[in-house]
Amino acid sequence: MAEFAYNNGYQESIKRTPIFANYGINPEYQTIRHLMQEEITPPENMSQLHHTLQAEMTEAQLRHMEY
């Protein structure tokens, strides 16, 4: 349950939740059973999402280097 809570929490570096980054859905503390019934983002959209997340991580690393 703690792992689910962490993965469902907003991450400043990627500006999304880790669950959304991996599955393309954002369950917002709904039950895990409901998570399995949620419509999952198609693979072609996940590729675009991962490119966006990579850009967010790069930006976060550059901000971190400034401090």
C-alpha positions in Angstrom: 0.0 0.0 0.0 2.9 2.4 0.7 4.4 1.7 -2.7 1.1 2.4 -4.3 0.8 5.7 -2.4 4.3 6.8 -3.4 3.8 5.9 -7.0 0.5 7.7 -7.1 2.1 10.9 -5.6 2.9 13.9 -7.8 6.7 14.1 -8.6 8.1 17.5 -9.2 10.9 16.3 -11.5 8.6 14.7 -14.1 5.5 16.8 -13.2 3.3 13.7 -13.1 2.8 10.6 -11.0 5.0 7.6 -11.6 1.9 5.5 -12.3 0.9 7.9 -15.0 4.4 7.7 -16.5 4.3 3.9 -16.6 0.6 3.2 -17.4 -0.9 6.4 -18.8 -3.6 6.5 -16.1 -3.8 8.4 -12.9 -5.9 6.5 -10.3 -5.8 9.1 -7.6 -6.0 6.7 -4.6 -8.8 4.5 -6.1 -8.7 0.8 -5.3 -6.2 -1.4 -7.2 -9.1 -3.4 -8.6 -10.4 -0.2 -10.3 -6.8 0.5 -11.6 -6.9 -2.8 -13.4 -10.3 -2.0 -15.1 -9.1 1.5 -16.2 -8.5 2.1 -19.9 -4.8 2.1 -20.6 -3.1 4.5 -22.9 -2.1 3.0 -26.2 1.6 2.2 -26.8 2.0 5.0 -29.4 0.8 7.6 -27.0 3.1 6.2 -24.2 6.1 6.8 -26.5 5.2 10.5 -26.7 4.6 10.6 -23.0 8.0 9.1 -22.3 9.7 11.7 -24.5 7.9 14.4 -22.6 8.9 12.9 -19.3 12.5 12.7 -20.4 12.5 16.4 -21.2 11.0 17.2 -17.8 13.7 15.1 -16.1 16.4 17.0 -18.1 14.9 20.3 -17.1 14.8 19.2 -13.4 18.5 18.1 -13.5 19.5 21.5 -15.0 17.5 23.3 -12.3 19.3 21.2 -9.7 22.7 22.0 -11.1 22.0 25.7 -10.7 21.7 25.3 -6.9 
